[in-house]
Structures are given as C-alpha cells and as structure tokens.
C-alpha cells in the first residue's frame, strides 16, 4: 500500500504535463524546425520530438505531437516543402498522446499511418496509464495505424533507407526506434529522455529491465557519428546515450539493493539515488517517481 501511495502521489504531479493535458501548458502553438542533413528536419513543438523527411518522394513524419498543434506543424511543413504537401506517411514510435496526437489530423489529410501492432491495439481500445491515474478513450478509426508490423519494417524514401525496429517491453510494449542509414540519424522515441529520468509505463507493457536492454541494444548498433533524436530533449550523440544508460543501471541497482536490505520505498526516496543525478529529476519524472517505478517493477 505504501508503494502504491508513493507512486500515485509522485506521478500525480507529473500528470499535469503529460498525455495531452493542454490546459496545464497554455503556451503558444508554435513549432520550430532544425535541419538534420539531407532530407531530414527536426521539428519541435510541445510534446515528443518529430522528424520530417522532405524530398522528391514527399513527406514522412516520425511522431506528431499533441493534437492541438496540427495546424502549427502544417504551417512549418508548408514552408519547408514550398508547396504545402501533407505527409504521405506518419510513423508512431509508440501510442502515447504526445507522440500520436495528430494521427487523426494527418489521417484526414490522406497520410498512411504506420506503427507496431501493439500501438494499433492500444489506440483502438480503452487504456489506463495507472501511474498517472489517467484513462484514455479509443481513438477514431481514421487515427489508427493501417500498416502494422511485429518486428521491423523497411522504407526506402527520399534517397534514404529507413528501418523501423521494434524494441519490446521498454517504455511501452509498442516502442519502435527509427534508423536512417545514409544520414546516420536515429529517432529513439521515449526510449531516450536526454539528461532526464525516463517514464516507464508499466501499465502499457513497459519494464525497467526491458528499457535498459533496449538502450543497450541501440548503443551496440550505432557508431560515434550517429545523431540521436530523443523522444524529449535536444539532439544527442552516442556519449549522451551511454551516460543515459549509466544512469539507468546505477539508479536501478541502487534502488533494488536498498529494497533488498529491507528499506521501505519512503526510506529509499529520502536517501535518493545519488547527487550526481540531481539535475535529471527536473523533467517530467522526478526522483521520487523514478524510485517508485523501479520499486513497483521490482517487488
């Protein structure tokens, strides 16, 4: 009971800035664009990072932010394409609303929505994010991915070879990482929060151990020249992702060791996970939320 109380209290604060609570962030609906090389551009609004591939084959988006930002993204894309071409493809890295909020917007404009099969399952059925005490209604049919896959998918678009690879039981059970081979750009979705503690959605099939294993797998695949787009945060490199993995390993080990010694979640929270990680709790997930998640996935 104490564990559940700790988790609920810490997550309730975070829930005001996640999963489409627009009232909590009444900022201007603006989107910025940053070139990544070749056909690729990083688009940043208020939710998860978006990558747009723009070229002779048209427009392909990776993720699409909160629902209220659709027109702002359309305006930015119109400027980049100089012809106002709507995306032909939209790939979802997972199902959460700060990454899929404009599925309906782009679906209504003819985009082919693509995602792991678990993303379609979760978007098409009622969901509950237990840590945030948030229930999510099913999405309309037009917002559901119409192309799904189980392990991986390849696209050949705008002079690049794109691989969409599923990584199981990490942030959710439907996470995908997108690799652009020629540009050496990797979009990790919410398997990477740069210099921040992660949100592991246990009620959506995520797990701490799976999350760590997935980050390890991506690190083993990329080289020192890779440009990494995190789900949240600024552009990163391999060293940033290694530091992120170090944090995941060390904090998880520290929390589990303390619990095995018989300490309560409250005692572990009071002690913290190490002052070297103090700044990492300034994002969506604070230190107490991270500890509660690790504990909930360990007991």
VOPATOR-803076 format. One record per atom (N, C-alpha, C): residue number from 1; atom name; x, y, z. Coordinates in steps of 0.001 Angstrom, whole numbers, plus 500000, padded with zeros to 6 digits. Layout:
<nodes>
   num   atomo     east    north       up
   NUM      CA        X        Y        Z
...
</nodes>
This chain:
<nodes>
   num   atomo     east    north       up
     1       N   500832   498788   500000
     1      CA   500000   500000   500000
     1       C   500865   501259   500000
     2       N   501962   501242   500808
     2      CA   502829   502413   500836
     2       C   503469   502645   499480
     3       N   503831   501568   498782
     3      CA   504423   501691   497449
     3       C   503452   502332   496484
     4       N   502206   501855   496499
     4      CA   501220   502403   495571
     4       C   500942   503868   495880
     5       N   500919   504209   497173
     5      CA   500676   505599   497552
     5       C   501797   506498   497063
     6       N   503038   506058   497244
     6      CA   504180   506847   496781
     6       C   504127   507060   495297
     7       N   503846   505994   494559
     7      CA   503784   506089   493108
     7       C   502680   507030   492672
     8       N   501516   506916   493289
     8      CA   500388   507757   492890
     8       C   500658   509221   493182
     9       N   501236   509523   494357
     9      CA   501481   510909   494712
     9       C   502514   511548   493820
    10       N   503612   510847   493558
    10      CA   504651   511427   492729
    10       C   504203   511583   491296
    11       N   503438   510614   490801
    11      CA   503006   510685   489414
    11       C   501906   511707   489205
    12       N   501111   511977   490245
    12      CA   500009   512915   490075
    12       C   500514   514300   489739
    13       N   501686   514670   490258
    13      CA   502274   515953   489913
    13       C   502721   515965   488467
    14       N   503311   514867   488039
    14      CA   503811   514803   486672
    14       C   502694   514756   485653
    15       N   501535   514248   486039
    15      CA   500466   514057   485065
    15       C   499951   515353   484488
    16       N   500244   516495   485105
    16      CA   499768   517761   484575
    16       C   500500   518171   483319
    17       N   501609   517496   482987
    17      CA   502365   517898   481803
    17       C   502508   516761   480811
    18       N   501650   515758   480880
    18      CA   501813   514605   480005
    18       C   500482   514153   479453
    19       N   500549   513515   478304
    19      CA   499405   512864   477687
    19       C   498279   513818   477342
    20       N   498646   515005   476881
    20      CA   497664   515869   476275
    20       C   496881   516758   477215
    21       N   497381   517040   478404
    21      CA   496708   517973   479288
    21       C   497025   519387   478834
    22       N   496287   519861   477853
    22      CA   496584   521130   477220
    22       C   496414   522288   478194
    23       N   495442   522225   479087
    23      CA   495177   523327   479998
    23       C   496363   523627   480903
    24       N   497176   522606   481185
    24      CA   498311   522792   482081
    24       C   499457   523510   481391
    25       N   499441   523568   480059
    25      CA   500510   524220   479335
    25       C   499910   525110   478255
    26       N   499444   526263   478654
    26      CA   498784   527158   477723
    26       C   499827   528031   477040
    27       N   500732   527377   476323
    27      CA   501753   528082   475576
    27       C   501300   528243   474142
    28       N   501960   529146   473427
    28      CA   501604   529377   472037
    28       C   501863   528120   471220
    29       N   500954   527842   470303
    29      CA   501070   526642   469481
    29       C   502055   526906   468353
    30       N   503338   526884   468683
    30      CA   504376   527136   467695
    30       C   505267   525914   467555
    31       N   505866   525780   466390
    31      CA   506750   524659   466085
    31       C   508003   525208   465421
    32       N   509163   524757   465887
    32      CA   510427   525175   465285
    32       C   510992   524053   464429
    33       N   511825   524419   463453
    33      CA   512431   523446   462546
    33       C   513944   523606   462556
    34       N   514638   522476   462542
    34      CA   516094   522460   462553
    34       C   516583   521418   461547
    35       N   517424   521786   460576
    35      CA   517899   520799   459604
    35       C   518798   519753   460250
    36       N   518634   518505   459817
    36      CA   519463   517402   460302
    36       C   520402   516876   459228
    37       N   520328   517447   458047
    37      CA   521133   516971   456931
    37       C   520295   516194   455943
    38       N   520603   516361   454665
    38      CA   519842   515670   453641
    38       C   518390   516101   453657
    39       N   517512   515127   453631
    39      CA   516078   515408   453596
    39       C   515473   515589   454982
    40       N   516273   515445   456032
    40      CA   515729   515356   457382
    40       C   515712   516692   458116
    41       N   514634   516885   458886
    41      CA   514473   518078   459715
    41       C   513914   517654   461065
    42       N   514430   518267   462133
    42      CA   513872   518079   463468
    42       C   512819   519154   463694
    43       N   511599   518735   464026
    43      CA   510515   519658   464328
    43       C   510190   519543   465816
    44       N   510152   520673   466491
    44      CA   509950   520667   467934
    44       C   508777   521556   468300
    45       N   507794   520967   468978
    45      CA   506645   521719   469461
    45       C   506604   521687   470961
    46       N   505588   521023   471534
    46      CA   505453   520955   472978
    46       C   505569   519529   473506
    47       N   505330   518544   472653
    47      CA   505380   517152   473087
    47       C   506655   516478   472620
    48       N   506511   515241   472116
    48      CA   507672   514498   471676
    48       C   508279   515077   470417
    49       N   509589   514877   470268
    49      CA   510291   515357   469082
    49       C   509773   514670   467820
    50       N   509717   515439   466743
    50      CA   509229   514961   465454
    50       C   510363   515087   464433
    51       N   510545   514073   463602
    51      CA   511479   514156   462482
    51       C   510692   514090   461192
    52       N   510966   515032   460294
    52      CA   510322   515060   458983
    52       C   511348   514780   457907
    53       N   511028   513857   457016
    53      CA   511807   513630   455807
    53       C   511054   514286   454657
    54       N   511717   515227   453987
    54      CA   511065   516020   452945
    54       C   511905   515968   451676
    55       N   511320   515482   450585
    55      CA   512075   515374   449348
    55       C   511188   515015   448174
    56       N   511795   514457   447140
    56      CA   511073   514150   445909
    56       C   509973   513118   446119
    57       N   510152   512236   447101
    57      CA   509128   511223   447381
    57       C   507988   511775   448228
    58       N   508121   512991   448719
    58      CA   507076   513585   449546
    58       C   507546   513818   450969
    59       N   506634   513683   451911
    59      CA   506903   513979   453323
    59       C   506570   512762   454174
    60       N   507496   512420   455060
    60      CA   507303   511338   456027
    60       C   507603   511887   457402
    61       N   506696   511685   458347
    61      CA   506884   512145   459721
    61       C   507112   510974   460662
    62       N   508009   511186   461614
    62      CA   508135   510276   462752
    62       C   507529   510994   463942
    63       N   506394   510496   464433
    63      CA   505611   511063   465530
    63       C   504979   512387   465112
    64       N   504073   512911   465984
    64      CA   503335   514101   465545
    64       C   502773   514962   466667
    65       N   503256   514797   467916
    65      CA   502991   515774   468975
    65       C   501522   515783   469420
    66       N   501172   516766   470250
    66      CA   499823   516908   470797
    66       C   498829   517341   469715
    67       N   497575   516999   469932
    67      CA   496545   517208   468913
    67       C   496347   518672   468548
    68       N   496494   519574   469490
    68      CA   496225   520981   469192
    68       C   497296   521639   468336
    69       N   498398   520931   468078
    69      CA   499499   521518   467323
    69       C   499483   521147   465841
    70       N   498457   520448   465382
    70      CA   498403   520062   463974
    70       C   498567   521220   463017
    71       N   497780   522297   463142
    71      CA   497935   523418   462211
    71       C   499324   524046   462241
    72       N   499956   524105   463423
    72      CA   501293   524684   463515
    72       C   502308   523834   462758
    73       N   502185   522514   462852
    73      CA   503073   521640   462092
    73       C   502806   521774   460591
    74       N   501539   521879   460234
    74      CA   501211   522026   458820
    74       C   501810   523306   458250
    75       N   501796   524362   459033
    75      CA   502363   525631   458581
    75       C   503878   525518   458380
    76       N   504562   524886   459328
    76      CA   506008   524714   459204
    76       C   506347   523835   457997
    77       N   505602   522754   457825
    77      CA   505856   521865   456691
    77       C   505605   522575   455365
    78       N   504602   523425   455323
    78      CA   504318   524167   454094
    78       C   505505   525041   453714
    79       N   506150   525640   454717
    79      CA   507321   526461   454443
    79       C   508515   525646   453990
    80       N   508666   524454   454539
    80      CA   509803   523611   454182
    80       C   509631   522954   452816
    81       N   508397   522640   452468
    81      CA   508158   521978   451182
    81       C   507931   522968   450061
    82       N   507574   524188   450402
    82      CA   507288   525260   449442
    82       C   506090   524943   448559
    83       N   505390   523885   448891
    83      CA   504215   523538   448094
    83       C   503073   523031   448961
    84       N   503295   523031   450273
    84      CA   502232   522639   451179
    84       C   501834   521185   451091
    85       N   502782   520298   450759
    85      CA   502464   518876   450639
    85       C   502252   518288   452030
    86       N   501117   517640   452233
    86      CA   500855   516969   453506
    86       C   501670   515678   453572
    87       N   501993   515212   454780
    87      CA   502741   513959   454902
    87       C   502024   512797   454229
    88       N   502789   512002   453488
    88      CA   502228   510790   452899
    88       C   502277   509629   453870
    89       N   503253   509666   454788
    89      CA   503417   508616   455788
    89       C   503660   509259   457148
    90       N   503109   508647   458192
    90      CA   503374   509041   459571
    90       C   503662   507768   460355
    91       N   504830   507719   460982
    91      CA   505229   506568   461788
    91       C   505146   506946   463263
    92       N   504477   506126   464060
    92      CA   504384   506333   465510
    92       C   505430   505482   466223
    93       N   506240   506113   467089
    93      CA   507215   505327   467857
    93       C   506568   504585   469026
    94       N   505395   505032   469478
    94      CA   504598   504328   470483
    94       C   503246   505028   470554
    95       N   502387   504655   471494
    95      CA   500995   505070   471430
    95       C   500641   506336   472197
    96       N   501499   506842   473056
    96      CA   501142   507965   473918
    96       C   500755   509216   473128
    97       N   499839   509995   473716
    97      CA   499221   511105   473001
    97       C   500129   512255   472656
    98       N   501275   512399   473339
    98      CA   502197   513470   472972
    98       C   503051   513074   471766
    99       N   502815   511862   471236
    99      CA   503502   511395   470024
    99       C   502521   511022   468915
   100       N   501271   510794   469277
   100      CA   500259   510358   468295
   100       C   499066   511298   468228
   101       N   499154   512452   468878
   101      CA   498003   513326   468992
   101       C   497439   513827   467678
   102       N   498255   513846   466629
   102      CA   497789   514322   465329
   102       C   497597   513201   464313
   103       N   497493   511959   464798
   103      CA   497165   510870   463874
   103       C   495865   511161   463116
   104       N   494865   511618   463846
   104      CA   493593   511913   463194
   104       C   493753   513068   462206
   105       N   494486   514093   462604
   105      CA   494692   515268   461755
   105       C   495323   514864   460422
   106       N   496393   514077   460487
   106      CA   497084   513688   459253
   106       C   496350   512565   458532
   107       N   495671   511694   459275
   107      CA   494864   510667   458624
   107       C   493776   511276   457765
   108       N   493167   512333   458248
   108      CA   492140   513031   457474
   108       C   492700   513722   456242
   109       N   494010   513897   456208
   109      CA   494660   514521   455063
   109       C   495369   513507   454178
   110       N   495037   512243   454388
   110      CA   495494   511204   453483
   110       C   496752   510468   453864
   111       N   497321   510744   455038
   111      CA   498559   510072   455428
   111       C   498314   508603   455734
   112       N   499292   507777   455390
   112      CA   499303   506371   455776
   112       C   499986   506276   457135
   113       N   499254   505806   458140
   113      CA   499780   505709   459495
   113       C   500411   504333   459705
   114       N   501626   504338   460279
   114      CA   502428   503121   460419
   114       C   502897   502997   461865
   115       N   502825   501794   462419
   115      CA   503293   501587   463796
   115       C   503380   500095   464098
   116       N   504017   499781   465222
   116      CA   503989   498407   465714
   116       C   502541   498009   466006
   117       N   502262   496733   465883
   117      CA   500887   496261   466020
   117       C   500298   496558   467394
   118       N   501148   496607   468432
   118      CA   500629   496919   469768
   118       C   500167   498363   469876
   119       N   500727   499245   469056
   119      CA   500278   500634   469047
   119       C   498836   500699   468556
   120       N   498552   500005   467470
   120      CA   497176   499983   466972
   120       C   496230   499396   468015
   121       N   496651   498320   468660
   121      CA   495811   497694   469681
   121       C   495481   498672   470794
   122       N   496466   499394   471272
   122      CA   496240   500312   472392
   122       C   495450   501546   471952
   123       N   495701   502050   470763
   123      CA   494944   503206   470290
   123       C   493486   502862   470002
   124       N   493218   501619   469683
   124      CA   491860   501233   469292
   124       C   491004   500747   470459
   125       N   491582   500667   471649
   125      CA   490857   500160   472823
   125       C   491044   501107   474001
   126       N   490133   501078   474978
   126      CA   490309   501934   476166
   126       C   491602   501579   476888
   127       N   492312   502613   477337
   127      CA   493576   502400   478034
   127       C   493576   503161   479355
   128       N   494423   502716   480263
   128      CA   494633   503425   481518
   128       C   496118   503466   481813
   129       N   496638   504653   482006
   129      CA   498023   504813   482435
   129       C   497978   504901   483957
   130       N   498226   503776   484602
   130      CA   497975   503660   486037
   130       C   498798   504650   486847
   131       N   500049   504851   486485
   131      CA   500911   505740   487257
   131       C   500394   507164   487271
   132       N   499668   507543   486225
   132      CA   499136   508899   486124
   132       C   497656   508981   486461
   133       N   497055   507852   486826
   133      CA   495617   507789   487082
   133       C   494834   508395   485917
   134       N   495251   508050   484719
   134      CA   494652   508643   483533
   134       C   494054   507562   482647
   135       N   492773   507722   482314
   135      CA   492108   506841   481368
   135       C   492084   507519   480005
   136       N   492300   506719   478972
   136      CA   492379   507237   477607
   136       C   491352   506513   476753
   137       N   490481   507280   476112
   137      CA   489455   506701   475250
   137       C   490064   506184   473949
   138       N   489408   505234   473298
   138      CA   489888   504762   471993
   138       C   489938   505902   470982
   139       N   490890   505831   470078
   139      CA   490999   506820   469012
   139       C   489996   506505   467909
   140       N   489581   507502   467137
   140      CA   488719   507215   465990
   140       C   489452   506371   464963
   141       N   488712   505699   464128
   141      CA   489307   504773   463157
   141       C   490326   505470   462276
   142       N   490065   506710   461889
   142      CA   490964   507422   460990
   142       C   492330   507664   461630
   143       N   492413   507593   462969
   143      CA   493659   507844   463690
   143       C   494457   506575   463958
   144       N   493955   505421   463518
   144      CA   494639   504151   463783
   144       C   495640   503821   462683
   145       N   496808   503285   463054
   145      CA   497756   502826   462028
   145       C   497102   501792   461126
   146       N   497278   501944   459807
   146      CA   496726   500974   458866
   146       C   497798   500036   458336
   147       N   499068   500361   458609
   147      CA   500175   499451   458329
   147       C   500835   499143   459660
   148       N   500846   497865   460046
   148      CA   501475   497463   461299
   148       C   502482   496354   461036
   149       N   503352   496133   461998
   149      CA   504396   495124   461866
   149       C   504666   494526   463242
   150       N   505350   493396   463269
   150      CA   505645   492747   464541
   150       C   507087   492949   464993
   151       N   508037   492911   464071
   151      CA   509451   493030   464443
   151       C   510111   494261   463827
   152       N   510058   494377   462491
   152      CA   510709   495511   461844
   152       C   510054   495789   460507
   153       N   510350   496968   459999
   153      CA   509773   497420   458743
   153       C   510814   498276   458038
   154       N   510928   498138   456717
   154      CA   511862   498945   455933
   154       C   511097   499832   454960
   155       N   511544   501087   454856
   155      CA   511008   502007   453874
   155       C   512178   502616   453112
   156       N   511972   502883   451837
   156      CA   513005   503482   451002
   156       C   512409   504775   450474
   157       N   512856   505906   451058
   157      CA   512118   507148   450913
   157       C   513090   508314   450912
   158       N   512933   509209   449947
   158      CA   513769   510406   449848
   158       C   515261   510085   449929
   159       N   515659   509108   449119
   159      CA   517069   508727   448970
   159       C   517692   508255   450281
   160       N   516903   507599   451094
   160      CA   517447   507004   452310
   160       C   516762   505668   452555
   161       N   517471   504790   453244
   161      CA   516919   503501   453661
   161       C   516572   503610   455141
   162       N   515297   503440   455436
   162      CA   514784   503669   456783
   162       C   514350   502337   457377
   163       N   514873   502017   458543
   163      CA   514447   500812   459252
   163       C   513713   501206   460525
   164       N   512539   500643   460704
   164      CA   511753   500844   461915
   164       C   511819   499538   462695
   165       N   512494   499555   463828
   165      CA   512754   498343   464602
   165       C   512004   498376   465932
   166       N   511252   497309   466190
   166      CA   510544   497188   467472
   166       C   511494   496741   468562
   167       N   511380   497404   469730
   167      CA   512114   497002   470925
   167       C   511080   496754   472026
   168       N   510982   495527   472532
   168      CA   509857   495142   473398
   168       C   510019   495562   474850
   169       N   508874   495728   475496
   169      CA   508785   495866   476960
   169       C   509769   496876   477516
   170       N   509786   498081   476956
   170      CA   510666   499131   477443
   170       C   509870   500282   478029
   171       N   509697   501335   477244
   171      CA   508824   502447   477661
   171       C   507375   501972   477655
   172       N   507003   501243   476605
   172      CA   505715   500557   476493
   172       C   505979   499206   475844
   173       N   504916   498525   475412
   173      CA   505108   497275   474676
   173       C   505087   497482   473164
   174       N   505034   498743   472721
   174      CA   504954   499010   471290
   174       C   506019   499957   470780
   175       N   507154   500052   471487
   175      CA   508194   501013   471122
   175       C   508911   500632   469834
   176       N   509173   501643   469022
   176      CA   509988   501469   467829
   176       C   511081   502525   467798
   177       N   512233   502139   467274
   177      CA   513333   503057   467006
   177       C   513511   503120   465498
   178       N   513723   504331   464978
   178      CA   513809   504541   463540
   178       C   515247   504884   463176
   179       N   515827   504106   462266
   179      CA   517212   504290   461835
   179       C   517224   504790   460383
   180       N   517856   505944   460161
   180      CA   518100   506448   458808
   180       C   519545   506110   458467
   181       N   519750   505130   457593
   181      CA   521085   504584   457395
   181       C   522039   505573   456733
   182       N   521623   506279   455704
   182      CA   522543   507157   454973
   182       C   522873   508418   455752
   183       N   521905   508950   456466
   183      CA   522144   510159   457249
   183       C   522692   509852   458638
   184       N   522661   508577   459037
   184      CA   523134   508151   460354
   184       C   522410   508902   461466
   185       N   521102   508992   461301
   185      CA   520225   509621   462291
   185       C   519338   508541   462898
   186       N   519144   508607   464201
   186      CA   518332   507619   464921
   186       C   517283   508347   465761
   187       N   516023   508036   465541
   187      CA   514950   508572   466386
   187       C   514556   507473   467366
   188       N   514756   507732   468669
   188      CA   514553   506695   469677
   188       C   513205   506752   470369
   189       N   512352   507714   470013
   189      CA   511110   507817   470753
   189       C   511392   507947   472236
   190       N   510509   507434   473073
   190      CA   510676   507600   474514
   190       C   511515   506506   475168
   191       N   512312   505823   474371
   191      CA   513381   505010   474936
   191       C   514591   505877   475288
   192       N   514466   507187   475083
   192      CA   515543   508106   475426
   192       C   514957   509470   475791
   193       N   515132   509863   477064
   193      CA   514851   511222   477524
   193       C   516221   511836   477831
   194       N   516697   512732   477005
   194      CA   518069   513209   477178
   194       C   518253   513943   478503
   195       N   519227   513459   479284
   195      CA   519593   514061   480568
   195       C   518405   514191   481524
   196       N   517471   513278   481402
   196      CA   516299   513262   482277
   196       C   515999   511818   482677
   197       N   515312   511654   483786
   197      CA   514840   510333   484158
   197       C   513742   509898   483196
   198       N   513644   508600   482931
   198      CA   512640   508114   481981
   198       C   511281   507908   482627
   199       N   510271   507910   481776
   199      CA   508956   507427   482192
   199       C   508804   506018   481645
   200       N   508664   505055   482536
   200      CA   508433   503667   482148
   200       C   506977   503357   482451
   201       N   506179   503194   481415
   201      CA   504743   502991   481571
   201       C   504462   501507   481808
   202       N   504495   501106   483066
   202      CA   504322   499699   483418
   202       C   502957   499180   482985
   203       N   501939   500029   483054
   203      CA   500594   499581   482695
   203       C   500402   499432   481189
   204       N   501369   499927   480410
   204      CA   501329   499745   478954
   204       C   502366   498741   478472
   205       N   502772   497857   479373
   205      CA   503702   496795   478995
   205       C   505159   497164   479073
   206       N   505477   498326   479648
   206      CA   506872   498693   479814
   206       C   507496   497998   481006
   207       N   508825   498026   481077
   207      CA   509540   497442   482209
   207       C   510915   498085   482319
   208       N   511434   498138   483527
   208      CA   512761   498706   483755
   208       C   513836   497872   483060
   209       N   513798   496560   483266
   209      CA   514829   495710   482675
   209       C   514768   495732   481151
   210       N   513557   495728   480605
   210      CA   513425   495807   479167
   210       C   513922   497129   478625
   211       N   513629   498211   479348
   211      CA   514082   499535   478936
   211       C   515608   499560   478860
   212       N   516253   499063   479902
   212      CA   517718   499041   479922
   212       C   518260   498192   478779
   213       N   517677   497020   478568
   213      CA   518135   496135   477495
   213       C   517979   496792   476128
   214       N   516914   497551   475937
   214      CA   516684   498208   474660
   214       C   517716   499303   474402
   215       N   518031   500082   475430
   215      CA   519059   501118   475272
   215       C   520411   500476   474980
   216       N   520693   499385   475658
   216      CA   521941   498655   475388
   216       C   521999   498204   473934
   217       N   520880   497705   473424
   217      CA   520845   497193   472049
   217       C   521061   498306   471032
   218       N   520464   499462   471268
   218      CA   520659   500581   470342
   218       C   522102   501060   470399
   219       N   522653   501171   471592
   219      CA   524051   501591   471724
   219       C   524995   500660   470982
   220       N   524736   499377   471045
   220      CA   525588   498404   470374
   220       C   525510   498529   468854
   221       N   524440   499127   468373
   221      CA   524225   499199   466921
   221       C   524786   500472   466287
   222       N   524856   501567   467026
   222      CA   525223   502846   466427
   222       C   526709   503136   466618
   223       N   527230   504070   465796
   223      CA   528633   504462   465919
   223       C   528746   505857   466509
   224       N   529988   506324   466648
   224      CA   530223   507600   467309
   224       C   529708   508784   466501
   225       N   529451   508596   465220
   225      CA   528971   509691   464389
   225       C   527461   509817   464343
   226       N   526743   508932   465007
   226      CA   525285   508939   464934
   226       C   524702   510192   465595
   227       N   523681   510742   464953
   227      CA   522886   511828   465538
   227       C   521625   511194   466105
   228       N   521417   511359   467401
   228      CA   520299   510704   468072
   228       C   519239   511732   468423
   229       N   518015   511449   467998
   229      CA   516865   512280   468359
   229       C   516159   511590   469520
   230       N   516183   512176   470714
   230      CA   515456   511571   471831
   230       C   513965   511852   471709
   231       N   513172   511111   472442
   231      CA   511755   511421   472475
   231       C   511515   512810   473027
   232       N   512330   513195   474016
   232      CA   512239   514513   474626
   232       C   513647   515005   474922
   233       N   513905   516263   474611
   233      CA   515220   516830   474837
   233       C   515910   517170   473531
   234       N   517077   517784   473657
   234      CA   517812   518245   472480
   234       C   518550   517100   471797
   235       N   519066   517373   470604
   235      CA   519807   516365   469851
   235       C   520968   515822   470679
   236       N   521297   514565   470446
   236      CA   522296   513896   471262
   236       C   523235   513074   470393
   237       N   524296   512602   471036
   237      CA   525240   511699   470393
   237       C   525387   510421   471197
   238       N   526282   509578   470757
   238      CA   526445   508282   471406
   238       C   526869   508415   472869
   239       N   527736   509392   473165
   239      CA   528174   509588   474546
   239       C   527002   509958   475456
   240       N   526067   510747   474922
   240      CA   524884   511114   475706
   240       C   524046   509884   476031
   241       N   523911   508999   475050
   241      CA   523119   507793   475275
   241       C   523826   506852   476242
   242       N   525168   506805   476181
   242      CA   525918   505985   477127
   242       C   525732   506510   478550
   243       N   525754   507832   478696
   243      CA   525542   508424   480018
   243       C   524137   508096   480528
   244       N   523174   508113   479628
   244      CA   521801   507758   479977
   244       C   521726   506312   480464
   245       N   522408   505406   479761
   245      CA   522428   504010   480182
   245       C   523098   503855   481539
   246       N   524197   504585   481758
   246      CA   524862   504535   483061
   246       C   523903   504941   484178
   247       N   523119   505992   483924
   247      CA   522144   506434   484917
   247       C   521119   505345   485189
   248       N   520587   504741   484127
   248      CA   519577   503698   484281
   248       C   520115   502534   485111
   249       N   521301   502099   484792
   249      CA   521892   500967   485504
   249       C   522140   501307   486969
   250       N   522754   502455   487209
   250      CA   523146   502807   488571
   250       C   521947   503077   489467
   251       N   520972   503806   488961
   251      CA   519806   504108   489800
   251       C   518982   502851   490065
   252       N   518828   502017   489068
   252      CA   518070   500780   489262
   252       C   518766   499870   490268
   253       N   520076   499740   490128
   253      CA   520842   498904   491052
   253       C   520757   499435   492474
   254       N   520845   500762   492628
   254      CA   520821   501354   493967
   254       C   519467   501145   494639
   255       N   518390   501354   493900
   255      CA   517058   501200   494470
   255       C   516802   499743   494839
   256       N   517156   498823   493951
   256      CA   516909   497409   494239
   256       C   517746   496910   495395
   257       N   518980   497376   495491
   257      CA   519828   496960   496607
   257       C   519237   497432   497936
   258       N   518748   498663   497954
   258      CA   518162   499191   499187
   258       C   516893   498432   499569
   259       N   516069   498107   498590
   259      CA   514849   497351   498872
   259       C   515180   495957   499394
   260       N   516202   495345   498831
   260      CA   516605   494015   499284
   260       C   517154   494039   500706
   261       N   517652   495180   501128
   261      CA   518135   495337   502501
   261       C   516986   495572   503482
   262       N   515763   495612   502968
   262      CA   514601   495771   503816
   262       C   514115   497193   503978
   263       N   514685   498138   503241
   263      CA   514269   499530   503347
   263       C   512935   499723   502631
   264       N   512137   500631   503144
   264      CA   510857   500951   502520
   264       C   511078   501899   501351
   265       N   510061   502030   500530
   265      CA   510147   502967   499407
   265       C   510355   504384   499924
   266       N   509686   504721   501032
   266      CA   509854   506053   501612
   266       C   511295   506288   502054
   267       N   511921   505277   502634
   267      CA   513309   505418   503067
   267       C   514250   505550   501869
   268       N   513993   504784   500817
   268      CA   514817   504876   499611
   268       C   514662   506255   498989
   269       N   513438   506760   498961
   269      CA   513183   508077   498377
   269       C   513887   509164   499167
   270       N   513864   509052   500487
   270      CA   514535   510043   501330
   270       C   516038   510041   501097
   271       N   516604   508861   500855
   271      CA   518050   508756   500616
   271       C   518429   509200   499208
   272       N   517516   509018   498255
   272      CA   517792   509402   496875
   272       C   518633   508382   496134
   273       N   518902   508680   494865
   273      CA   519655   507756   494008
   273       C   521064   508253   493707
   274       N   521479   509321   494359
   274      CA   522827   509840   494144
   274       C   522788   511272   493642
   275       N   523585   512124   494270
   275      CA   523543   513547   493931
   275       C   524016   513827   492508
   276       N   524766   512899   491903
   276      CA   525213   513119   490527
   276       C   524049   513143   489549
   277       N   522884   512663   490008
   277      CA   521714   512635   489133
   277       C   520668   513668   489539
   278       N   521023   514607   490409
   278      CA   520041   515565   490911
   278       C   519359   516340   489787
   279       N   520114   516793   488811
   279      CA   519537   517614   487741
   279       C   518624   516814   486819
   280       N   518739   515507   486837
   280      CA   517945   514671   485938
   280       C   516483   514606   486352
   281       N   516181   514995   487557
   281      CA   514802   514969   488028
   281       C   514038   516238   487742
   282       N   514608   517125   486928
   282      CA   513960   518398   486622
   282       C   512942   518276   485488
   283       N   512893   517121   484850
   283      CA   511969   516933   483741
   283       C   510624   516401   484200
   284       N   509985   515649   483318
   284      CA   508650   515120   483593
   284       C   508631   514174   484785
   285       N   509656   513330   484912
   285      CA   509742   512370   486009
   285       C   510773   512854   487029
   286       N   510330   513061   488261
   286      CA   511268   513459   489306
   286       C   511859   512217   489961
   287       N   512760   512446   490918
   287      CA   513467   511329   491541
   287       C   512511   510386   492264
   288       N   511534   510933   492962
   288      CA   510578   510089   493691
   288       C   509784   509210   492731
   289       N   509399   509757   491587
   289      CA   508648   508972   490604
   289       C   509495   507843   490040
   290       N   510771   508144   489759
   290      CA   511666   507101   489247
   290       C   511816   505980   490265
   291       N   512057   506335   491510
   291      CA   512238   505322   492555
   291       C   510981   504471   492690
   292       N   509822   505128   492693
   292      CA   508569   504388   492837
   292       C   508359   503431   491672
   293       N   508723   503840   490462
   293      CA   508574   502971   489306
   293       C   509493   501766   489387
   294       N   510754   502019   489734
   294      CA   511703   500906   489875
   294       C   511218   499935   490948
   295       N   510731   500469   492054
   295      CA   510238   499613   493132
   295       C   509020   498806   492686
   296       N   508110   499463   491995
   296      CA   506900   498763   491543
   296       C   507223   497646   490556
   297       N   508290   497801   489809
   297      CA   508677   496800   488820
   297       C   509650   495780   489385
   298       N   509946   495892   490675
   298      CA   510940   495015   491286
   298       C   510373   494137   492381
   299       N   509239   494518   492967
   299      CA   508695   493780   494105
   299       C   507617   492796   493675
</nodes>
